[in-house]
């Protein structure tokens, strides 16, 4: 079912969110210093093309606690700089798009996706994306039908 939602998302308005994040990532990559930040923003823009069926994963999960502490400090610093410069502008875009989607009953799942995106707007560093685990039917149930 997530592929149907992804196609509807892309057609109904996800493309402009993708373009905004992708262009922002390219502009940040123009500076040599900003390439790591720009790359993370481009990864998020690709996530915005097809957001349904994916989940956020913290990059420090499963790391040694000492190493994770250093990574968390760096990510925190980058997140603060990001939120003060470009993150709040992208969060306003996500909020306004979410409100526009929620005006219609059919658009509520897409609006909810935009509101979840606001979290990413303020904390883009230290996260990665993975496919959500698909639930499968037990063998006994699947053979009955």
Long-range contacts (C-beta under 8 A, 24 or more apart in sequence): 2-52, 2-53, 2-132, 3-52, 3-53, 5-52, 5-53, 5-109, 6-49, 6-50, 6-51, 6-52, 6-53, 8-110, 9-50, 9-51, 9-52, 9-110, 9-113, 10-49, 10-50, 12-101, 12-107, 12-110, 13-97, 13-100, 13-101, 13-110, 14-48, 14-49, 14-51, 14-110, 15-49, 16-97, 17-48, 17-93, 17-94, 17-97, 17-114, 17-117, 18-45, 18-46, 18-48, 18-49, 19-45, 20-45, 20-90, 20-93, 21-45, 21-48, 21-90, 24-86, 24-90, 28-86, 37-78, 37-82, 37-125, 40-124, 40-125, 41-124, 43-128, 43-129, 44-120, 44-124, 47-129, 48-117, 51-113, 51-117, 52-113, 53-131, 53-132, 54-129, 54-130, 54-131, 54-132, 55-129, 55-130, 55-131, 55-132, 56-120, 56-127, 56-128, 56-129, 57-127, 57-128, 57-129, 57-130, 58-126, 58-127, 58-128, 59-126, 59-127, 59-128, 60-126, 71-126, 72-126, 74-125, 75-125, 75-126, 78-125, 79-122, 79-123, 79-124, 79-125, 79-126, 82-122, 82-124, 82-125, 83-121, 83-122, 83-123, 87-121, 87-122, 87-124, 88-121, 88-122, 90-121, 91-118, 91-121, 91-122, 94-118, 94-121
